Each structure stands twice: as structure tokens, then as C-alpha cells.
């Protein structure tokens, strides 16, 4: 915004300029134009600096408008921050849900790994049992223990598959 300060001479000129700045400030606020609001704030501060001493009352109004424009920006900023905070809460909720799901999946994967190990153990026991039975003098106590372990493994596998 360019103002020809040298052409503003009388109290009436200063008053009309302030009216114009107020109109532009209202327009900037109604259009939610933060860049224009900032430009108007600068112009109003410069107004207070450039005006002669007989315009002190107008200067006070000018500085009050600067303050009001600042507050409107703060309100917009707070509104935007609240909006961003709500976005963040939604994202954090998604992350939390994904984490819970991942932990459940991790436990399922660990459980599946345990089932795979049990199946491999059972297979190894089957081989051991077959070898023991083929011996000329099989150890019946060992055969009984292997069969008990196989039954336990089978029940664990069955529980895991259900």
C-alpha cells in the first residue's frame, strides 16, 4: 500500500486517510486476507509516525485499529491451531490403532512361529519314534515318553489352529 504522506496536510486529510484505512481493514478482515491485514497494520503504524502532533486523537484510533487487527489475526491463528490440533489428534488416533493392530499381528506371527516349531518338533519325534521301534531292543519307556510328548504337541497345535 503506497500512501503519499506529503499530500496529507490538514486534519481533514488525516481523518479521511484514516477512514480509508479503516475501510481497507474491514475489507481485509471480511475477505480473511491476512497479507492485506498486515499491510494495513503497517500503514496504520506509519500513519501514527507520519501524522503531525495535532492528530494525536487520530493516532490513538490508528493504534487501536492496529491492535484490533492483531487480535483478529490471533483469533485466526488460534482457530487454525485448533484445526491443526484436531488433525493431529485424528492422525495420532490412526497411529495408535495401527500400533495396536501391529502388536496383535506381531503376537499372531509369534504364535504361528511357535506352531511351526511344534510341527517340526513333532516331525522329529516321529522320526525318532520310528528309529527306536526298529531297534532290536527298543526302549519301551522312551517310546512311551515320545508318544506322550507327541500327544501334548498335537493338542497344542490343535489349540493354535483354532
Secondary structure, DSSP 8 states (H G I E B T S, - for coil): ----GGG--SHHHHHHHHHHHHHHHHHHHHTT-HHHHHHHHHHHHHHHHHS-GGGHHHHHHHHHHHHHHHHHHHHHHHHHHHHHHHHHHHHHHHHHHHHHHHHHHHHHHHHHHHHHHHHHHHHHHHHHHHHHHHSTT--HHHHHHHHHHHHHHHHHHHHHH-
